[in-house]
């Protein structure tokens, strides 16, 4: 039997006869899948037990250097088969891994998990995972914004027909429209960074958040209990921990996390819907490989499959927000366990889904194709119609020919080309693009400059 947490082993054992989530097996990046893997989770549990023991030793509890070293040496020595057998008997995942860790650390077995409750490893690990998952998403989102900014700058002056209600409206430019997309994504980047930076460690709080077990271990010394909490929080790389918790950290945190991811999903859905509509109008297309097949029956088709995938997964991402909303609302008193199974699914799926749509959108933005002639000709037709309405209050599309044939308009015949230039109808679109990129986009991307050259690796 394959070890739990061994992704390749699981797939080999399951073969094609068992369901596997497409997010992990088909779409999301290996690095995001690893952050939510069993191996990473249980290794982090062991790291948390080590940090706790180190801090407790520093503060005077009878823990030896030998015990600490034994734990350090076995952080990665995880017997997943033993852990599974222990959990089957104990019906308790944390205690199963306490026993499994203790088995390879016999000298330290007695002090592993000393004074802690299950949520010490469970919740603190979740917070570490959330932080690290944000750290994977943020540069990917920044790269998407950077690629679109390049696209917008290059096409800041290219006129195109604007639409309101998906009906022909006043002209804009291809670059200006792209900046509408970028502006939403910049808001998402700021929101993801804010929620990531606002994450607080649960810390060392005990079974109902009162720290009673640790107060007993330190014989009533409040100061040492607070020091213990601070030391472990610092070891985990968090600037601060919650002062108040129940058994768990407040599930409002999960709402905050999934809210910004769902909002990102809405942004991507809008962008990719626009691209799909523009593809139908023959103005813009997503990348299309030489060997790519658009349709099994219609070889001439170039379906916007990447944009469709983004829309499909973005819808899933947006719906996941309902899980933490309902979970937080039904947490009884200090906690109830009906959050556990739900959170195992929705948190991982949200990040794997966001990871997938950002990888795909980066690929799209690196190869967008614009057809200027189609843009120009549609604009010219609308320009003629607009001139007819203005000049003759309902004239048809042959207005230009009529003007050219009528001697009355001879004073402006030499100006007709200029008057019909589509760029004369786009207002300050070009200047807005330049100012927006310089004042709002490029400063926001500056912290991510080192990762900007990374190309998108698109999964299936």
One Martini backbone bead per residue (centre of mass of N, CA, C, O) as a GRO file, in nm:
protein
  460
    1UNK     BB    1   0.098   0.035   0.021
    2UNK     BB    2   0.074   0.354   0.003
    3UNK     BB    3   0.181   0.630   0.126
    4UNK     BB    4   0.086   0.880   0.300
    5UNK     BB    5   0.174   1.170   0.100
    6UNK     BB    6   0.246   1.001  -0.156
    7UNK     BB    7   0.156   1.101  -0.452
    8UNK     BB    8   0.278   0.895  -0.646
    9UNK     BB    9   0.191   0.641  -0.484
   10UNK     BB   10  -0.110   0.687  -0.494
   11UNK     BB   11  -0.141   0.680  -0.801
   12UNK     BB   12  -0.028   0.399  -0.839
   13UNK     BB   13  -0.236   0.252  -0.656
   14UNK     BB   14  -0.504   0.368  -0.789
   15UNK     BB   15  -0.483   0.465  -1.062
   16UNK     BB   16  -0.798   0.434  -1.255
   17UNK     BB   17  -1.001   0.340  -0.987
   18UNK     BB   18  -0.982   0.636  -0.858
   19UNK     BB   19  -1.044   0.923  -0.720
   20UNK     BB   20  -0.913   1.245  -0.830
   21UNK     BB   21  -0.834   1.551  -0.800
   22UNK     BB   22  -0.785   1.777  -1.054
   23UNK     BB   23  -0.621   1.990  -0.903
   24UNK     BB   24  -0.376   1.787  -0.853
   25UNK     BB   25  -0.365   1.599  -1.127
   26UNK     BB   26  -0.403   1.861  -1.352
   27UNK     BB   27  -0.357   2.181  -1.255
   28UNK     BB   28  -0.184   2.237  -1.027
   29UNK     BB   29   0.094   2.305  -0.877
   30UNK     BB   30   0.340   2.140  -0.711
   31UNK     BB   31   0.387   2.352  -0.482
   32UNK     BB   32   0.088   2.369  -0.389
   33UNK     BB   33   0.044   2.070  -0.336
   34UNK     BB   34   0.263   2.046  -0.115
   35UNK     BB   35   0.148   2.243   0.100
   36UNK     BB   36  -0.122   2.030   0.108
   37UNK     BB   37   0.026   1.797   0.213
   38UNK     BB   38   0.095   1.550   0.432
   39UNK     BB   39   0.396   1.591   0.462
   40UNK     BB   40   0.387   1.891   0.537
   41UNK     BB   41   0.198   1.876   0.777
   42UNK     BB   42   0.352   1.660   0.959
   43UNK     BB   43   0.618   1.809   0.964
   44UNK     BB   44   0.502   2.061   1.106
   45UNK     BB   45   0.419   1.925   1.361
   46UNK     BB   46   0.707   1.848   1.446
   47UNK     BB   47   0.814   2.136   1.452
   48UNK     BB   48   0.621   2.232   1.678
   49UNK     BB   49   0.723   2.034   1.892
   50UNK     BB   50   1.008   2.139   1.891
   51UNK     BB   51   0.954   2.437   1.964
   52UNK     BB   52   0.821   2.375   2.232
   53UNK     BB   53   1.059   2.226   2.364
   54UNK     BB   54   1.267   2.451   2.342
   55UNK     BB   55   1.109   2.661   2.507
   56UNK     BB   56   1.070   2.492   2.763
   57UNK     BB   57   1.369   2.458   2.820
   58UNK     BB   58   1.448   2.760   2.839
   59UNK     BB   59   1.219   2.790   3.087
   60UNK     BB   60   1.299   2.506   3.275
   61UNK     BB   61   1.231   2.244   3.171
   62UNK     BB   62   1.294   1.887   3.177
   63UNK     BB   63   1.486   1.916   2.895
   64UNK     BB   64   1.699   1.771   2.678
   65UNK     BB   65   1.931   1.779   2.433
   66UNK     BB   66   1.883   1.491   2.336
   67UNK     BB   67   1.581   1.523   2.278
   68UNK     BB   68   1.605   1.749   2.076
   69UNK     BB   69   1.791   1.603   1.872
   70UNK     BB   70   1.601   1.369   1.811
   71UNK     BB   71   1.381   1.541   1.684
   72UNK     BB   72   1.549   1.677   1.462
   73UNK     BB   73   1.637   1.394   1.322
   74UNK     BB   74   1.295   1.321   1.273
   75UNK     BB   75   1.118   1.513   1.093
   76UNK     BB   76   1.132   1.320   0.812
   77UNK     BB   77   1.065   1.043   0.975
   78UNK     BB   78   0.783   0.924   0.827
   79UNK     BB   79   0.537   0.678   0.918
   80UNK     BB   80   0.251   0.645   0.750
   81UNK     BB   81   0.158   0.358   0.815
   82UNK     BB   82   0.160   0.381   1.122
   83UNK     BB   83  -0.028   0.625   1.143
   84UNK     BB   84  -0.273   0.484   1.017
   85UNK     BB   85  -0.295   0.257   1.227
   86UNK     BB   86  -0.328   0.441   1.473
   87UNK     BB   87  -0.583   0.592   1.376
   88UNK     BB   88  -0.764   0.343   1.352
   89UNK     BB   89  -0.756   0.294   1.664
   90UNK     BB   90  -0.787   0.601   1.793
   91UNK     BB   91  -0.939   0.824   1.626
   92UNK     BB   92  -0.660   1.016   1.616
   93UNK     BB   93  -0.436   1.201   1.448
   94UNK     BB   94  -0.247   1.330   1.656
   95UNK     BB   95  -0.187   1.079   1.837
   96UNK     BB   96  -0.075   0.910   1.607
   97UNK     BB   97   0.176   1.111   1.568
   98UNK     BB   98   0.289   1.099   1.847
   99UNK     BB   99   0.354   0.796   1.840
  100UNK     BB  100   0.525   0.798   1.579
  101UNK     BB  101   0.739   0.995   1.683
  102UNK     BB  102   0.808   0.835   1.944
  103UNK     BB  103   0.920   0.580   1.803
  104UNK     BB  104   1.177   0.756   1.678
  105UNK     BB  105   1.171   0.907   1.990
  106UNK     BB  106   1.216   0.761   2.280
  107UNK     BB  107   1.348   0.991   2.460
  108UNK     BB  108   1.108   1.214   2.371
  109UNK     BB  109   0.818   1.099   2.411
  110UNK     BB  110   0.736   1.240   2.692
  111UNK     BB  111   0.762   1.557   2.554
  112UNK     BB  112   0.563   1.530   2.342
  113UNK     BB  113   0.311   1.760   2.365
  114UNK     BB  114   0.362   1.938   2.612
  115UNK     BB  115   0.054   2.086   2.712
  116UNK     BB  116  -0.101   2.024   2.461
  117UNK     BB  117  -0.317   2.050   2.190
  118UNK     BB  118  -0.428   1.970   1.886
  119UNK     BB  119  -0.443   2.280   1.791
  120UNK     BB  120  -0.148   2.342   1.802
  121UNK     BB  121  -0.093   2.186   1.533
  122UNK     BB  122  -0.338   2.230   1.350
  123UNK     BB  123  -0.375   2.545   1.346
  124UNK     BB  124  -0.080   2.635   1.308
  125UNK     BB  125  -0.043   2.488   1.044
  126UNK     BB  126  -0.262   2.629   0.885
  127UNK     BB  127  -0.130   2.912   0.905
  128UNK     BB  128   0.129   2.837   0.761
  129UNK     BB  129  -0.004   2.745   0.499
  130UNK     BB  130  -0.148   3.005   0.427
  131UNK     BB  131   0.102   3.180   0.410
  132UNK     BB  132   0.252   3.008   0.190
  133UNK     BB  133   0.027   3.024  -0.022
  134UNK     BB  134   0.039   3.327  -0.058
  135UNK     BB  135   0.344   3.328  -0.145
  136UNK     BB  136   0.269   3.190  -0.419
  137UNK     BB  137   0.048   3.387  -0.536
  138UNK     BB  138   0.160   3.677  -0.545
  139UNK     BB  139   0.372   3.652  -0.782
  140UNK     BB  140   0.165   3.551  -0.989
  141UNK     BB  141  -0.012   3.802  -0.990
  142UNK     BB  142   0.212   4.001  -1.061
  143UNK     BB  143   0.275   3.877  -1.339
  144UNK     BB  144   0.006   3.927  -1.469
  145UNK     BB  145   0.013   4.233  -1.442
  146UNK     BB  146   0.274   4.275  -1.602
  147UNK     BB  147   0.179   4.157  -1.872
  148UNK     BB  148  -0.066   4.350  -1.904
  149UNK     BB  149   0.096   4.610  -1.896
  150UNK     BB  150   0.252   4.562  -2.154
  151UNK     BB  151   0.004   4.540  -2.333
  152UNK     BB  152  -0.118   4.822  -2.269
  153UNK     BB  153   0.121   4.997  -2.357
  154UNK     BB  154   0.136   4.896  -2.658
  155UNK     BB  155  -0.209   4.962  -2.679
  156UNK     BB  156  -0.295   5.258  -2.593
  157UNK     BB  157  -0.374   5.368  -2.910
  158UNK     BB  158  -0.570   5.140  -2.988
  159UNK     BB  159  -0.855   5.138  -3.133
  160UNK     BB  160  -1.189   5.064  -3.000
  161UNK     BB  161  -1.483   4.932  -2.937
  162UNK     BB  162  -1.720   5.016  -2.725
  163UNK     BB  163  -1.918   4.873  -2.447
  164UNK     BB  164  -2.267   4.876  -2.356
  165UNK     BB  165  -2.457   4.608  -2.298
  166UNK     BB  166  -2.327   4.492  -2.560
  167UNK     BB  167  -2.323   4.773  -2.704
  168UNK     BB  168  -2.247   5.007  -2.901
  169UNK     BB  169  -2.010   5.265  -2.834
  170UNK     BB  170  -1.772   5.434  -2.736
  171UNK     BB  171  -1.458   5.483  -2.772
  172UNK     BB  172  -1.148   5.314  -2.727
  173UNK     BB  173  -0.882   5.116  -2.602
  174UNK     BB  174  -0.706   4.837  -2.559
  175UNK     BB  175  -0.539   4.944  -2.317
  176UNK     BB  176  -0.772   5.058  -2.147
  177UNK     BB  177  -0.924   4.795  -2.109
  178UNK     BB  178  -0.692   4.646  -1.968
  179UNK     BB  179  -0.690   4.840  -1.718
  180UNK     BB  180  -0.947   4.728  -1.596
  181UNK     BB  181  -0.820   4.462  -1.523
  182UNK     BB  182  -0.575   4.558  -1.360
  183UNK     BB  183  -0.722   4.708  -1.135
  184UNK     BB  184  -0.852   4.460  -1.008
  185UNK     BB  185  -0.582   4.304  -0.956
  186UNK     BB  186  -0.459   4.514  -0.768
  187UNK     BB  187  -0.668   4.479  -0.548
  188UNK     BB  188  -0.603   4.181  -0.501
  189UNK     BB  189  -0.309   4.212  -0.421
  190UNK     BB  190  -0.364   4.388  -0.171
  191UNK     BB  191  -0.556   4.188  -0.027
  192UNK     BB  192  -0.369   3.945  -0.004
  193UNK     BB  193  -0.145   4.092   0.153
  194UNK     BB  194  -0.314   4.177   0.394
  195UNK     BB  195  -0.408   3.896   0.490
  196UNK     BB  196  -0.130   3.774   0.518
  197UNK     BB  197  -0.020   3.996   0.728
  198UNK     BB  198  -0.272   3.941   0.939
  199UNK     BB  199  -0.173   3.688   1.028
  200UNK     BB  200  -0.218   3.485   1.318
  201UNK     BB  201  -0.117   3.311   1.570
  202UNK     BB  202  -0.224   3.094   1.801
  203UNK     BB  203  -0.035   2.922   1.965
  204UNK     BB  204  -0.015   2.883   2.330
  205UNK     BB  205  -0.341   2.782   2.482
  206UNK     BB  206  -0.483   2.520   2.489
  207UNK     BB  207  -0.798   2.378   2.510
  208UNK     BB  208  -0.964   2.681   2.576
  209UNK     BB  209  -0.739   2.928   2.588
  210UNK     BB  210  -0.612   2.955   2.904
  211UNK     BB  211  -0.328   2.804   2.972
  212UNK     BB  212  -0.343   2.596   3.212
  213UNK     BB  213  -0.126   2.376   3.153
  214UNK     BB  214   0.116   2.581   3.152
  215UNK     BB  215   0.074   2.696   3.432
  216UNK     BB  216   0.133   2.424   3.567
  217UNK     BB  217   0.418   2.367   3.455
  218UNK     BB  218   0.505   2.675   3.578
  219UNK     BB  219   0.383   2.717   3.862
  220UNK     BB  220   0.217   3.003   3.798
  221UNK     BB  221   0.391   3.146   3.569
  222UNK     BB  222   0.291   3.390   3.364
  223UNK     BB  223   0.546   3.488   3.220
  224UNK     BB  224   0.630   3.213   3.096
  225UNK     BB  225   0.378   3.167   2.930
  226UNK     BB  226   0.415   3.419   2.753
  227UNK     BB  227   0.696   3.348   2.651
  228UNK     BB  228   0.622   3.088   2.512
  229UNK     BB  229   0.431   3.211   2.306
  230UNK     BB  230   0.640   3.404   2.177
  231UNK     BB  231   0.860   3.201   2.095
  232UNK     BB  232   0.691   3.025   1.902
  233UNK     BB  233   0.597   3.250   1.718
  234UNK     BB  234   0.884   3.329   1.621
  235UNK     BB  235   0.970   3.051   1.510
  236UNK     BB  236   0.721   3.066   1.293
  237UNK     BB  237   0.725   3.379   1.174
  238UNK     BB  238   0.551   3.558   1.362
  239UNK     BB  239   0.458   3.872   1.493
  240UNK     BB  240   0.178   3.747   1.599
  241UNK     BB  241  -0.074   3.664   1.837
  242UNK     BB  242  -0.331   3.558   1.984
  243UNK     BB  243  -0.488   3.633   2.282
  244UNK     BB  244  -0.765   3.516   2.180
  245UNK     BB  245  -0.903   3.187   2.238
  246UNK     BB  246  -1.002   2.897   2.197
  247UNK     BB  247  -0.924   2.609   2.070
  248UNK     BB  248  -0.930   2.801   1.833
  249UNK     BB  249  -0.916   2.987   1.587
  250UNK     BB  250  -1.086   3.204   1.437
  251UNK     BB  251  -1.305   3.150   1.159
  252UNK     BB  252  -1.278   3.437   1.035
  253UNK     BB  253  -1.017   3.392   0.887
  254UNK     BB  254  -1.131   3.212   0.660
  255UNK     BB  255  -1.308   3.429   0.542
  256UNK     BB  256  -1.086   3.625   0.462
  257UNK     BB  257  -0.934   3.436   0.274
  258UNK     BB  258  -1.176   3.354   0.079
  259UNK     BB  259  -1.263   3.635  -0.006
  260UNK     BB  260  -1.007   3.715  -0.174
  261UNK     BB  261  -1.022   3.469  -0.361
  262UNK     BB  262  -1.307   3.518  -0.472
  263UNK     BB  263  -1.243   3.798  -0.586
  264UNK     BB  264  -1.036   3.697  -0.785
  265UNK     BB  265  -1.232   3.518  -0.940
  266UNK     BB  266  -1.406   3.753  -1.046
  267UNK     BB  267  -1.186   3.893  -1.209
  268UNK     BB  268  -1.112   3.657  -1.398
  269UNK     BB  269  -1.390   3.611  -1.516
  270UNK     BB  270  -1.415   3.887  -1.653
  271UNK     BB  271  -1.166   3.878  -1.832
  272UNK     BB  272  -1.232   3.602  -1.981
  273UNK     BB  273  -1.499   3.694  -2.096
  274UNK     BB  274  -1.391   3.921  -2.269
  275UNK     BB  275  -1.208   3.742  -2.442
  276UNK     BB  276  -1.435   3.565  -2.558
  277UNK     BB  277  -1.589   3.796  -2.696
  278UNK     BB  278  -1.348   3.899  -2.871
  279UNK     BB  279  -1.315   3.638  -3.029
  280UNK     BB  280  -1.592   3.658  -3.172
  281UNK     BB  281  -1.511   3.955  -3.295
  282UNK     BB  282  -1.207   3.931  -3.403
  283UNK     BB  283  -0.992   4.099  -3.197
  284UNK     BB  284  -0.917   3.850  -3.000
  285UNK     BB  285  -0.665   3.611  -2.874
  286UNK     BB  286  -0.548   3.345  -2.753
  287UNK     BB  287  -0.337   3.118  -2.737
  288UNK     BB  288  -0.205   2.893  -3.014
  289UNK     BB  289  -0.097   2.604  -3.092
  290UNK     BB  290   0.012   2.422  -3.354
  291UNK     BB  291  -0.126   2.135  -3.229
  292UNK     BB  292  -0.388   2.250  -3.169
  293UNK     BB  293  -0.733   2.165  -3.095
  294UNK     BB  294  -1.051   2.306  -3.127
  295UNK     BB  295  -1.198   2.060  -3.286
  296UNK     BB  296  -1.311   1.741  -3.376
  297UNK     BB  297  -1.517   1.860  -3.617
  298UNK     BB  298  -1.382   2.173  -3.632
  299UNK     BB  299  -1.074   2.273  -3.751
  300UNK     BB  300  -1.124   2.602  -3.762
  301UNK     BB  301  -1.123   2.623  -3.467
  302UNK     BB  302  -1.067   2.872  -3.177
  303UNK     BB  303  -1.089   2.801  -2.878
  304UNK     BB  304  -1.111   2.958  -2.549
  305UNK     BB  305  -0.998   2.740  -2.325
  306UNK     BB  306  -0.850   2.902  -2.108
  307UNK     BB  307  -1.077   3.099  -2.039
  308UNK     BB  308  -1.280   2.879  -1.971
  309UNK     BB  309  -1.126   2.758  -1.738
  310UNK     BB  310  -1.120   3.007  -1.561
  311UNK     BB  311  -1.425   3.036  -1.534
  312UNK     BB  312  -1.484   2.759  -1.416
  313UNK     BB  313  -1.294   2.788  -1.159
  314UNK     BB  314  -1.398   3.060  -1.053
  315UNK     BB  315  -1.674   2.959  -0.969
  316UNK     BB  316  -1.571   2.767  -0.756
  317UNK     BB  317  -1.420   2.974  -0.583
  318UNK     BB  318  -1.667   3.151  -0.509
  319UNK     BB  319  -1.837   2.921  -0.360
  320UNK     BB  320  -1.636   2.858  -0.114
  321UNK     BB  321  -1.721   3.091   0.083
  322UNK     BB  322  -1.964   2.946   0.225
  323UNK     BB  323  -1.814   2.766   0.421
  324UNK     BB  324  -1.685   2.969   0.632
  325UNK     BB  325  -1.943   3.119   0.696
  326UNK     BB  326  -2.088   2.873   0.826
  327UNK     BB  327  -1.874   2.779   1.023
  328UNK     BB  328  -1.848   3.039   1.199
  329UNK     BB  329  -2.162   3.044   1.282
  330UNK     BB  330  -2.131   2.728   1.435
  331UNK     BB  331  -1.942   2.793   1.674
  332UNK     BB  332  -1.935   2.650   1.979
  333UNK     BB  333  -1.797   2.840   2.173
  334UNK     BB  334  -1.478   2.702   2.177
  335UNK     BB  335  -1.587   2.447   2.000
  336UNK     BB  336  -1.637   2.246   1.699
  337UNK     BB  337  -1.598   1.961   1.476
  338UNK     BB  338  -1.766   2.064   1.209
  339UNK     BB  339  -1.503   2.200   1.065
  340UNK     BB  340  -1.288   1.993   0.972
  341UNK     BB  341  -1.377   1.859   0.701
  342UNK     BB  342  -1.436   2.122   0.555
  343UNK     BB  343  -1.145   2.252   0.573
  344UNK     BB  344  -0.989   2.033   0.418
  345UNK     BB  345  -1.126   2.128   0.149
  346UNK     BB  346  -1.164   2.446   0.106
  347UNK     BB  347  -0.876   2.554   0.146
  348UNK     BB  348  -0.728   2.389  -0.065
  349UNK     BB  349  -0.911   2.447  -0.311
  350UNK     BB  350  -0.875   2.750  -0.321
  351UNK     BB  351  -0.565   2.754  -0.378
  352UNK     BB  352  -0.557   2.560  -0.620
  353UNK     BB  353  -0.747   2.731  -0.794
  354UNK     BB  354  -0.593   2.998  -0.792
  355UNK     BB  355  -0.334   2.882  -0.909
  356UNK     BB  356  -0.452   2.792  -1.181
  357UNK     BB  357  -0.567   3.067  -1.288
  358UNK     BB  358  -0.291   3.214  -1.281
  359UNK     BB  359  -0.133   3.035  -1.469
  360UNK     BB  360  -0.332   3.068  -1.708
  361UNK     BB  361  -0.337   3.382  -1.727
  362UNK     BB  362  -0.041   3.413  -1.787
  363UNK     BB  363  -0.044   3.258  -2.050
  364UNK     BB  364  -0.241   3.445  -2.191
  365UNK     BB  365  -0.081   3.722  -2.146
  366UNK     BB  366   0.178   3.612  -2.318
  367UNK     BB  367  -0.034   3.553  -2.601
  368UNK     BB  368  -0.190   3.781  -2.704
  369UNK     BB  369  -0.411   3.851  -2.981
  370UNK     BB  370  -0.432   4.115  -3.219
  371UNK     BB  371  -0.678   4.269  -3.455
  372UNK     BB  372  -0.663   4.574  -3.591
  373UNK     BB  373  -0.846   4.567  -3.839
  374UNK     BB  374  -1.108   4.489  -3.705
  375UNK     BB  375  -1.116   4.727  -3.515
  376UNK     BB  376  -1.108   4.952  -3.735
  377UNK     BB  377  -1.358   4.879  -3.911
  378UNK     BB  378  -1.571   4.895  -3.690
  379UNK     BB  379  -1.514   5.187  -3.619
  380UNK     BB  380  -1.570   5.315  -3.893
  381UNK     BB  381  -1.865   5.244  -3.909
  382UNK     BB  382  -1.942   5.393  -3.646
  383UNK     BB  383  -1.839   5.669  -3.732
  384UNK     BB  384  -2.033   5.702  -3.965
  385UNK     BB  385  -2.292   5.678  -3.803
  386UNK     BB  386  -2.236   5.914  -3.614
  387UNK     BB  387  -2.215   6.133  -3.833
  388UNK     BB  388  -2.501   6.096  -3.941
  389UNK     BB  389  -2.649   6.174  -3.684
  390UNK     BB  390  -2.525   6.455  -3.651
  391UNK     BB  391  -2.570   6.579  -3.953
  392UNK     BB  392  -2.875   6.415  -4.039
  393UNK     BB  393  -3.060   6.264  -3.842
  394UNK     BB  394  -3.032   5.948  -3.989
  395UNK     BB  395  -2.826   5.858  -4.161
  396UNK     BB  396  -2.654   5.650  -4.347
  397UNK     BB  397  -2.356   5.476  -4.447
  398UNK     BB  398  -2.320   5.703  -4.698
  399UNK     BB  399  -2.219   5.978  -4.588
  400UNK     BB  400  -1.937   6.020  -4.710
  401UNK     BB  401  -2.023   6.020  -5.007
  402UNK     BB  402  -2.212   6.258  -4.982
  403UNK     BB  403  -2.004   6.465  -4.890
  404UNK     BB  404  -1.810   6.431  -5.136
  405UNK     BB  405  -2.051   6.512  -5.351
  406UNK     BB  406  -2.090   6.782  -5.193
  407UNK     BB  407  -2.010   7.116  -5.236
  408UNK     BB  408  -2.084   7.228  -4.956
  409UNK     BB  409  -1.829   7.043  -4.824
  410UNK     BB  410  -1.555   7.138  -4.948
  411UNK     BB  411  -1.405   7.275  -4.695
  412UNK     BB  412  -1.370   6.957  -4.557
  413UNK     BB  413  -1.242   6.744  -4.743
  414UNK     BB  414  -0.936   6.769  -4.632
  415UNK     BB  415  -1.048   6.660  -4.324
  416UNK     BB  416  -1.173   6.375  -4.326
  417UNK     BB  417  -0.948   6.185  -4.233
  418UNK     BB  418  -0.925   6.313  -3.952
  419UNK     BB  419  -1.226   6.289  -3.865
  420UNK     BB  420  -1.205   5.954  -3.918
  421UNK     BB  421  -1.015   5.911  -3.699
  422UNK     BB  422  -1.040   5.703  -3.431
  423UNK     BB  423  -0.850   5.864  -3.227
  424UNK     BB  424  -1.056   6.115  -3.204
  425UNK     BB  425  -1.261   5.919  -3.004
  426UNK     BB  426  -1.066   5.836  -2.731
  427UNK     BB  427  -0.958   6.063  -2.589
  428UNK     BB  428  -0.762   5.989  -2.281
  429UNK     BB  429  -0.672   5.691  -2.288
  430UNK     BB  430  -0.364   5.699  -2.325
  431UNK     BB  431  -0.298   5.879  -2.076
  432UNK     BB  432  -0.430   5.693  -1.866
  433UNK     BB  433  -0.248   5.454  -1.901
  434UNK     BB  434   0.021   5.586  -1.827
  435UNK     BB  435  -0.058   5.689  -1.544
  436UNK     BB  436  -0.151   5.422  -1.421
  437UNK     BB  437   0.114   5.263  -1.449
  438UNK     BB  438   0.306   5.470  -1.299
  439UNK     BB  439   0.125   5.517  -1.022
  440UNK     BB  440  -0.006   5.204  -0.961
  441UNK     BB  441   0.151   4.953  -1.083
  442UNK     BB  442   0.465   4.963  -1.064
  443UNK     BB  443   0.484   5.009  -0.752
  444UNK     BB  444   0.334   4.737  -0.681
  445UNK     BB  445   0.562   4.549  -0.835
  446UNK     BB  446   0.845   4.597  -0.709
  447UNK     BB  447   0.865   4.349  -0.495
  448UNK     BB  448   0.847   4.141  -0.775
  449UNK     BB  449   1.090   4.165  -0.981
  450UNK     BB  450   1.246   3.883  -0.941
  451UNK     BB  451   0.978   3.714  -1.083
  452UNK     BB  452   0.899   3.829  -1.377
  453UNK     BB  453   1.054   3.609  -1.576
  454UNK     BB  454   0.857   3.398  -1.522
  455UNK     BB  455   0.707   3.141  -1.668
  456UNK     BB  456   0.442   2.971  -1.763
  457UNK     BB  457   0.317   2.651  -1.637
  458UNK     BB  458   0.108   2.457  -1.812
  459UNK     BB  459  -0.126   2.255  -1.764
  460UNK     BB  460  -0.380   2.061  -1.892
   0.00000   0.00000   0.00000
